[in-house]
Amino acid sequence: MSAALKYTLARIGLFVAVLAALWFVDLNVFLKLMLALAFSAALSFFLLRGWRDELAGEMATATERRRAEKERLRSALAGEDQTPTDTPPTPPTPTEDPDPRR
């Protein structure tokens, strides 16, 4: 399972758990949702640190891979990936002329 999916599902689960705990408090529904959002964000900062770091590592790796691929494509489009040759091309080896009329 990817780190992004794990972290997202954990954040949603934490929000639902806090909302369920606040559901029995006598408050407005909008206020319950806002409090659940705030409390779950604060709790996820501490409880989900490992998964958040894992997600950041995966994102950094993907970014570096995209950057390298982008540079490779740019150099290929600019023609920089071909090795330059300093020597002129060698002439073809002489062969018998297939047309004897010359």
N, CA, C and O atoms as a GROMACS GRO file, in nm:
protein
  408
    1MET      N    1   0.085  -0.117   0.000
    1MET     CA    2   0.000   0.000   0.000
    1MET      C    3   0.090   0.124   0.000
    1MET      O    4   0.189   0.129   0.074
    2SER      N    5   0.057   0.221  -0.082
    2SER     CA    6   0.141   0.340  -0.091
    2SER      C    7   0.128   0.425   0.035
    2SER      O    8   0.029   0.417   0.108
    3ALA      N    9   0.230   0.504   0.058
    3ALA     CA   10   0.231   0.589   0.177
    3ALA      C   11   0.121   0.695   0.170
    3ALA      O   12   0.064   0.733   0.272
    4ALA      N   13   0.091   0.742   0.049
    4ALA     CA   14  -0.014   0.843   0.033
    4ALA      C   15  -0.150   0.787   0.072
    4ALA      O   16  -0.229   0.854   0.139
    5LEU      N   17  -0.177   0.665   0.030
    5LEU     CA   18  -0.305   0.603   0.064
    5LEU      C   19  -0.315   0.575   0.213
    5LEU      O   20  -0.419   0.600   0.274
    6LYS      N   21  -0.208   0.523   0.273
    6LYS     CA   22  -0.208   0.497   0.417
    6LYS      C   23  -0.232   0.625   0.496
    6LYS      O   24  -0.315   0.628   0.588
    7TYR      N   25  -0.160   0.731   0.460
    7TYR     CA   26  -0.172   0.856   0.534
    7TYR      C   27  -0.311   0.916   0.517
    7TYR      O   28  -0.369   0.965   0.613
    8THR      N   29  -0.363   0.913   0.395
    8THR     CA   30  -0.496   0.970   0.370
    8THR      C   31  -0.603   0.895   0.447
    8THR      O   32  -0.690   0.956   0.510
    9LEU      N   33  -0.598   0.762   0.442
    9LEU     CA   34  -0.697   0.684   0.514
    9LEU      C   35  -0.684   0.704   0.666
    9LEU      O   36  -0.785   0.705   0.736
   10ALA      N   37  -0.563   0.718   0.715
   10ALA     CA   38  -0.544   0.743   0.858
   10ALA      C   39  -0.600   0.878   0.898
   10ALA      O   40  -0.662   0.891   1.003
   11ARG      N   41  -0.579   0.980   0.814
   11ARG     CA   42  -0.635   1.112   0.845
   11ARG      C   43  -0.787   1.109   0.847
   11ARG      O   44  -0.850   1.168   0.935
   12ILE      N   45  -0.846   1.041   0.749
   12ILE     CA   46  -0.993   1.031   0.745
   12ILE      C   47  -1.044   0.953   0.866
   12ILE      O   48  -1.143   0.991   0.928
   13GLY      N   49  -0.976   0.843   0.899
   13GLY     CA   50  -1.016   0.764   1.014
   13GLY      C   51  -1.006   0.840   1.145
   13GLY      O   52  -1.092   0.828   1.232
   14LEU      N   53  -0.902   0.920   1.158
   14LEU     CA   54  -0.885   1.003   1.277
   14LEU      C   55  -0.996   1.108   1.286
   14LEU      O   56  -1.049   1.134   1.394
   15PHE      N   57  -1.030   1.167   1.173
   15PHE     CA   58  -1.140   1.265   1.170
   15PHE      C   59  -1.272   1.201   1.211
   15PHE      O   60  -1.348   1.258   1.289
   16VAL      N   61  -1.299   1.083   1.158
   16VAL     CA   62  -1.424   1.013   1.191
   16VAL      C   63  -1.427   0.974   1.339
   16VAL      O   64  -1.531   0.983   1.403
   17ALA      N   65  -1.313   0.932   1.392
   17ALA     CA   66  -1.309   0.894   1.534
   17ALA      C   67  -1.334   1.015   1.625
   17ALA      O   68  -1.409   1.005   1.722
   18VAL      N   69  -1.273   1.128   1.592
   18VAL     CA   70  -1.295   1.248   1.673
   18VAL      C   71  -1.438   1.297   1.657
   18VAL      O   72  -1.500   1.342   1.754
   19LEU      N   73  -1.492   1.289   1.537
   19LEU     CA   74  -1.631   1.330   1.514
   19LEU      C   75  -1.726   1.240   1.591
   19LEU      O   76  -1.825   1.287   1.647
   20ALA      N   77  -1.698   1.110   1.594
   20ALA     CA   78  -1.783   1.018   1.670
   20ALA      C   79  -1.778   1.050   1.819
   20ALA      O   80  -1.879   1.039   1.889
   21ALA      N   81  -1.661   1.090   1.868
   21ALA     CA   82  -1.650   1.125   2.010
   21ALA      C   83  -1.726   1.254   2.040
   21ALA      O   84  -1.784   1.269   2.148
   22LEU      N   85  -1.727   1.347   1.944
   22LEU     CA   86  -1.798   1.473   1.965
   22LEU      C   87  -1.947   1.463   1.933
   22LEU      O   88  -2.022   1.556   1.963
   23TRP      N   89  -1.990   1.354   1.873
   23TRP     CA   90  -2.128   1.343   1.828
   23TRP      C   91  -2.227   1.350   1.944
   23TRP      O   92  -2.340   1.397   1.928
   24PHE      N   93  -2.185   1.304   2.058
   24PHE     CA   94  -2.276   1.300   2.173
   24PHE      C   95  -2.274   1.428   2.255
   24PHE      O   96  -2.347   1.440   2.353
   25VAL      N   97  -2.190   1.524   2.216
   25VAL     CA   98  -2.186   1.654   2.283
   25VAL      C   99  -2.296   1.739   2.222
   25VAL      O  100  -2.318   1.736   2.101
   26ASP      N  101  -2.364   1.816   2.307
   26ASP     CA  102  -2.476   1.898   2.260
   26ASP      C  103  -2.424   2.027   2.198
   26ASP      O  104  -2.415   2.130   2.265
   27LEU      N  105  -2.389   2.022   2.069
   27LEU     CA  106  -2.342   2.137   1.993
   27LEU      C  107  -2.405   2.136   1.855
   27LEU      O  108  -2.465   2.038   1.813
   28ASN      N  109  -2.391   2.247   1.787
   28ASN     CA  110  -2.434   2.259   1.649
   28ASN      C  111  -2.354   2.160   1.563
   28ASN      O  112  -2.237   2.136   1.592
   29VAL      N  113  -2.414   2.104   1.458
   29VAL     CA  114  -2.346   2.007   1.373
   29VAL      C  115  -2.226   2.071   1.304
   29VAL      O  116  -2.120   2.009   1.293
   30PHE      N  117  -2.241   2.193   1.257
   30PHE     CA  118  -2.130   2.262   1.192
   30PHE      C  119  -2.014   2.281   1.289
   30PHE      O  120  -1.898   2.264   1.252
   31LEU      N  121  -2.044   2.317   1.413
   31LEU     CA  122  -1.940   2.334   1.514
   31LEU      C  123  -1.872   2.201   1.546
   31LEU      O  124  -1.751   2.197   1.567
   32LYS      N  125  -1.949   2.092   1.551
   32LYS     CA  126  -1.891   1.959   1.572
   32LYS      C  127  -1.793   1.924   1.461
   32LYS      O  128  -1.684   1.873   1.486
   33LEU      N  129  -1.833   1.952   1.336
   33LEU     CA  130  -1.746   1.923   1.222
   33LEU      C  131  -1.618   2.005   1.228
   33LEU      O  132  -1.509   1.954   1.201
   34MET      N  133  -1.630   2.132   1.262
   34MET     CA  134  -1.512   2.219   1.269
   34MET      C  135  -1.418   2.176   1.383
   34MET      O  136  -1.296   2.175   1.366
   35LEU      N  137  -1.475   2.141   1.498
   35LEU     CA  138  -1.393   2.093   1.609
   35LEU      C  139  -1.326   1.960   1.576
   35LEU      O  140  -1.209   1.939   1.608
   36ALA      N  141  -1.400   1.872   1.511
   36ALA     CA  142  -1.341   1.743   1.471
   36ALA      C  143  -1.227   1.764   1.372
   36ALA      O  144  -1.125   1.696   1.378
   37LEU      N  145  -1.244   1.858   1.281
   37LEU     CA  146  -1.139   1.888   1.185
   37LEU      C  147  -1.015   1.943   1.255
   37LEU      O  148  -0.903   1.900   1.227
   38ALA      N  149  -1.034   2.036   1.346
   38ALA     CA  150  -0.922   2.096   1.417
   38ALA      C  151  -0.851   1.994   1.506
   38ALA      O  152  -0.728   1.986   1.505
   39PHE      N  153  -0.928   1.917   1.583
   39PHE     CA  154  -0.866   1.820   1.673
   39PHE      C  155  -0.797   1.707   1.596
   39PHE      O  156  -0.690   1.662   1.636
   40SER      N  157  -0.858   1.662   1.488
   40SER     CA  158  -0.795   1.554   1.411
   40SER      C  159  -0.668   1.602   1.343
   40SER      O  160  -0.573   1.525   1.328
   41ALA      N  161  -0.665   1.729   1.300
   41ALA     CA  162  -0.542   1.783   1.241
   41ALA      C  163  -0.431   1.790   1.345
   41ALA      O  164  -0.316   1.756   1.316
   42ALA      N  165  -0.465   1.835   1.465
   42ALA     CA  166  -0.365   1.843   1.571
   42ALA      C  167  -0.316   1.704   1.612
   42ALA      O  168  -0.196   1.684   1.633
   43LEU      N  169  -0.406   1.610   1.624
   43LEU     CA  170  -0.367   1.474   1.661
   43LEU      C  171  -0.284   1.407   1.552
   43LEU      O  172  -0.190   1.334   1.581
   44SER      N  173  -0.320   1.432   1.427
   44SER     CA  174  -0.245   1.368   1.318
   44SER      C  175  -0.103   1.423   1.310
   44SER      O  176  -0.012   1.354   1.264
   45PHE      N  177  -0.083   1.547   1.353
   45PHE     CA  178   0.051   1.604   1.354
   45PHE      C  179   0.144   1.521   1.441
   45PHE      O  180   0.262   1.505   1.409
   46PHE      N  181   0.092   1.469   1.551
   46PHE     CA  182   0.174   1.390   1.643
   46PHE      C  183   0.165   1.240   1.617
   46PHE      O  184   0.266   1.170   1.621
   47LEU      N  185   0.045   1.190   1.591
   47LEU     CA  186   0.026   1.046   1.580
   47LEU      C  187   0.070   0.988   1.445
   47LEU      O  188   0.110   0.872   1.439
   48LEU      N  189   0.063   1.066   1.340
   48LEU     CA  190   0.091   1.014   1.206
   48LEU      C  191   0.223   1.065   1.150
   48LEU      O  192   0.241   1.072   1.028
   49ARG      N  193   0.316   1.101   1.237
   49ARG     CA  194   0.442   1.158   1.191
   49ARG      C  195   0.522   1.060   1.104
   49ARG      O  196   0.578   1.100   1.002
   50GLY      N  197   0.527   0.935   1.142
   50GLY     CA  198   0.603   0.836   1.066
   50GLY      C  199   0.550   0.819   0.924
   50GLY      O  200   0.628   0.816   0.828
   51TRP      N  201   0.419   0.808   0.911
   51TRP     CA  202   0.360   0.793   0.778
   51TRP      C  203   0.376   0.921   0.696
   51TRP      O  204   0.392   0.915   0.574
   52ARG      N  205   0.370   1.036   0.763
   52ARG     CA  206   0.388   1.163   0.692
   52ARG      C  207   0.531   1.174   0.640
   52ARG      O  208   0.553   1.220   0.528
   53ASP      N  209   0.628   1.132   0.720
   53ASP     CA  210   0.768   1.133   0.676
   53ASP      C  211   0.791   1.034   0.561
   53ASP      O  212   0.865   1.063   0.468
   54GLU      N  213   0.726   0.918   0.568
   54GLU     CA  214   0.736   0.820   0.461
   54GLU      C  215   0.677   0.876   0.331
   54GLU      O  216   0.732   0.856   0.223
   55LEU      N  217   0.565   0.944   0.343
   55LEU     CA  218   0.502   1.007   0.226
   55LEU      C  219   0.592   1.115   0.168
   55LEU      O  220   0.605   1.125   0.046
   56ALA      N  221   0.653   1.194   0.252
   56ALA     CA  222   0.743   1.299   0.204
   56ALA      C  223   0.864   1.239   0.133
   56ALA      O  224   0.911   1.294   0.034
   57GLY      N  225   0.914   1.127   0.184
   57GLY     CA  226   1.026   1.059   0.118
   57GLY      C  227   0.988   1.006  -0.020
   57GLY      O  228   1.065   1.019  -0.115
   58GLU      N  229   0.869   0.947  -0.031
   58GLU     CA  230   0.823   0.899  -0.160
   58GLU      C  231   0.804   1.013  -0.259
   58GLU      O  232   0.837   1.001  -0.377
   59MET      N  233   0.752   1.124  -0.209
   59MET     CA  234   0.732   1.240  -0.297
   59MET      C  235   0.865   1.298  -0.343
   59MET      O  236   0.878   1.340  -0.458
   60ALA      N  237   0.963   1.302  -0.255
   60ALA     CA  238   1.095   1.354  -0.292
   60ALA      C  239   1.161   1.264  -0.396
   60ALA      O  240   1.224   1.313  -0.490
   61THR      N  241   1.147   1.133  -0.379
   61THR     CA  242   1.203   1.038  -0.476
   61THR      C  243   1.137   1.055  -0.612
   61THR      O  244   1.204   1.055  -0.715
   62ALA      N  245   1.005   1.068  -0.613
   62ALA     CA  246   0.933   1.086  -0.739
   62ALA      C  247   0.971   1.217  -0.806
   62ALA      O  248   0.984   1.224  -0.928
   63THR      N  249   0.989   1.322  -0.726
   63THR     CA  250   1.028   1.451  -0.782
   63THR      C  251   1.166   1.444  -0.844
   63THR      O  252   1.188   1.498  -0.952
   64GLU      N  253   1.259   1.377  -0.777
   64GLU     CA  254   1.394   1.364  -0.831
   64GLU      C  255   1.394   1.280  -0.959
   64GLU      O  256   1.466   1.311  -1.054
   65ARG      N  257   1.314   1.176  -0.962
   65ARG     CA  258   1.304   1.092  -1.081
   65ARG      C  259   1.247   1.173  -1.198
   65ARG      O  260   1.296   1.163  -1.311
   66ARG      N  261   1.142   1.254  -1.172
   66ARG     CA  262   1.085   1.338  -1.279
   66ARG      C  263   1.185   1.442  -1.325
   66ARG      O  264   1.192   1.471  -1.445
   67ARG      N  265   1.261   1.499  -1.234
   67ARG     CA  266   1.360   1.600  -1.270
   67ARG      C  267   1.469   1.539  -1.359
   67ARG      O  268   1.510   1.600  -1.459
   68ALA      N  269   1.515   1.421  -1.324
   68ALA     CA  270   1.618   1.354  -1.404
   68ALA      C  271   1.564   1.318  -1.543
   68ALA      O  272   1.634   1.334  -1.643
   69GLU      N  273   1.441   1.270  -1.548
   69GLU     CA  274   1.381   1.237  -1.678
   69GLU      C  275   1.362   1.362  -1.763
   69GLU      O  276   1.382   1.359  -1.885
   70LYS      N  277   1.323   1.470  -1.700
   70LYS     CA  278   1.306   1.597  -1.772
   70LYS      C  279   1.438   1.645  -1.830
   70LYS      O  280   1.444   1.689  -1.945
   71GLU      N  281   1.544   1.637  -1.752
   71GLU     CA  282   1.676   1.676  -1.800
   71GLU      C  283   1.724   1.586  -1.914
   71GLU      O  284   1.784   1.632  -2.010
   72ARG      N  285   1.696   1.456  -1.901
   72ARG     CA  286   1.734   1.363  -2.007
   72ARG      C  287   1.660   1.396  -2.136
   72ARG      O  288   1.720   1.394  -2.244
   73LEU      N  289   1.532   1.426  -2.127
   73LEU     CA  290   1.455   1.461  -2.246
   73LEU      C  291   1.501   1.593  -2.306
   73LEU      O  292   1.509   1.607  -2.428
   74ARG      N  293   1.531   1.690  -2.221
   74ARG     CA  294   1.580   1.819  -2.273
   74ARG      C  295   1.712   1.802  -2.347
   74ARG      O  296   1.732   1.859  -2.454
   75SER      N  297   1.803   1.722  -2.291
   75SER     CA  298   1.931   1.703  -2.358
   75SER      C  299   1.912   1.623  -2.487
   75SER      O  300   1.984   1.646  -2.585
   76ALA      N  301   1.818   1.530  -2.488
   76ALA     CA  302   1.792   1.454  -2.610
   76ALA      C  303   1.734   1.545  -2.718
   76ALA      O  304   1.770   1.532  -2.835
   77LEU      N  305   1.646   1.636  -2.681
   77LEU     CA  306   1.588   1.728  -2.779
   77LEU      C  307   1.691   1.828  -2.830
   77LEU      O  308   1.684   1.872  -2.944
   78ALA      N  309   1.785   1.864  -2.745
   78ALA     CA  310   1.889   1.958  -2.786
   78ALA      C  311   2.000   1.889  -2.862
   78ALA      O  312   2.089   1.956  -2.916
   79GLY      N  313   1.999   1.758  -2.868
   79GLY     CA  314   2.101   1.683  -2.939
   79GLY      C  315   2.229   1.666  -2.860
   79GLY      O  316   2.333   1.634  -2.917
   80GLU      N  317   2.223   1.688  -2.731
   80GLU     CA  318   2.343   1.679  -2.648
   80GLU      C  319   2.375   1.537  -2.605
   80GLU      O  320   2.483   1.510  -2.553
   81ASP      N  321   2.282   1.445  -2.626
   81ASP     CA  322   2.308   1.309  -2.582
   81ASP      C  323   2.393   1.230  -2.680
   81ASP      O  324   2.440   1.121  -2.647
   82GLN      N  325   2.414   1.283  -2.802
   82GLN     CA  326   2.499   1.215  -2.899
   82GLN      C  327   2.643   1.252  -2.872
   82GLN      O  328   2.674   1.366  -2.836
   83THR      N  329   2.733   1.155  -2.888
   83THR     CA  330   2.874   1.181  -2.864
   83THR      C  331   2.933   1.252  -2.985
   83THR      O  332   2.924   1.203  -3.097
   84PRO      N  333   2.994   1.368  -2.963
   84PRO     CA  334   3.052   1.439  -3.077
   84PRO      C  335   3.178   1.368  -3.125
   84PRO      O  336   3.254   1.313  -3.046
   85THR      N  337   3.200   1.371  -3.256
   85THR     CA  338   3.319   1.309  -3.313
   85THR      C  339   3.407   1.418  -3.370
   85THR      O  340   3.360   1.502  -3.446
   86ASP      N  341   3.534   1.416  -3.335
   86ASP     CA  342   3.628   1.516  -3.384
   86ASP      C  343   3.690   1.474  -3.518
   86ASP      O  344   3.738   1.560  -3.592
   87THR      N  345   3.688   1.346  -3.549
   87THR     CA  346   3.748   1.299  -3.673
   87THR      C  347   3.642   1.295  -3.782
   87THR      O  348   3.526   1.262  -3.755
   88PRO      N  349   3.680   1.328  -3.905
   88PRO     CA  350   3.582   1.324  -4.013
   88PRO      C  351   3.546   1.179  -4.044
   88PRO      O  352   3.622   1.087  -4.012
   89PRO      N  353   3.433   1.159  -4.104
   89PRO     CA  354   3.394   1.022  -4.135
   89PRO      C  355   3.489   0.962  -4.236
   89PRO      O  356   3.540   1.031  -4.325
   90THR      N  357   3.513   0.835  -4.223
   90THR     CA  358   3.606   0.766  -4.314
   90THR      C  359   3.537   0.742  -4.448
   90THR      O  360   3.419   0.708  -4.452
   91PRO      N  361   3.610   0.760  -4.557
   91PRO     CA  362   3.548   0.737  -4.688
   91PRO      C  363   3.524   0.589  -4.708
   91PRO      O  364   3.591   0.505  -4.647
   92PRO      N  365   3.430   0.557  -4.793
   92PRO     CA  366   3.402   0.416  -4.817
   92PRO      C  367   3.521   0.349  -4.887
   92PRO      O  368   3.596   0.413  -4.961
   93THR      N  369   3.534   0.222  -4.862
   93THR     CA  370   3.645   0.149  -4.925
   93THR      C  371   3.618   0.133  -5.074
   93THR      O  372   3.504   0.109  -5.114
   94PRO      N  373   3.724   0.148  -5.157
   94PRO     CA  374   3.702   0.136  -5.301
   94PRO      C  375   3.666  -0.007  -5.339
   94PRO      O  376   3.725  -0.104  -5.290
   95THR      N  377   3.571  -0.016  -5.423
   95THR     CA  378   3.528  -0.147  -5.475
   95THR      C  379   3.528  -0.140  -5.626
   95THR      O  380   3.543  -0.033  -5.685
   96GLU      N  381   3.512  -0.252  -5.689
   96GLU     CA  382   3.507  -0.252  -5.835
   96GLU      C  383   3.382  -0.181  -5.880
   96GLU      O  384   3.275  -0.193  -5.820
   97ASP      N  385   3.397  -0.107  -5.987
   97ASP     CA  386   3.286  -0.034  -6.042
   97ASP      C  387   3.193  -0.134  -6.110
   97ASP      O  388   3.236  -0.206  -6.200
   98PRO      N  389   3.068  -0.140  -6.070
   98PRO     CA  390   2.978  -0.238  -6.131
   98PRO      C  391   2.947  -0.203  -6.277
   98PRO      O  392   2.906  -0.291  -6.353
   99ASP      N  393   2.967  -0.079  -6.316
   99ASP     CA  394   2.938  -0.040  -6.455
   99ASP      C  395   3.070  -0.028  -6.530
   99ASP      O  396   3.140   0.071  -6.510
  100PRO      N  397   3.110  -0.124  -6.616
  100PRO     CA  398   3.239  -0.121  -6.683
  100PRO      C  399   3.246  -0.018  -6.795
  100PRO      O  400   3.355   0.004  -6.848
  101ARG      N  401   3.138   0.044  -6.834
  101ARG     CA  402   3.139   0.140  -6.943
  101ARG      C  403   3.207   0.271  -6.905
  101ARG      O  404   3.237   0.349  -6.995
  102ARG      N  405   3.231   0.297  -6.785
  102ARG     CA  406   3.292   0.424  -6.744
  102ARG      C  407   3.436   0.428  -6.771
  102ARG      O  408   3.501   0.529  -6.742
   0.00000   0.00000   0.00000
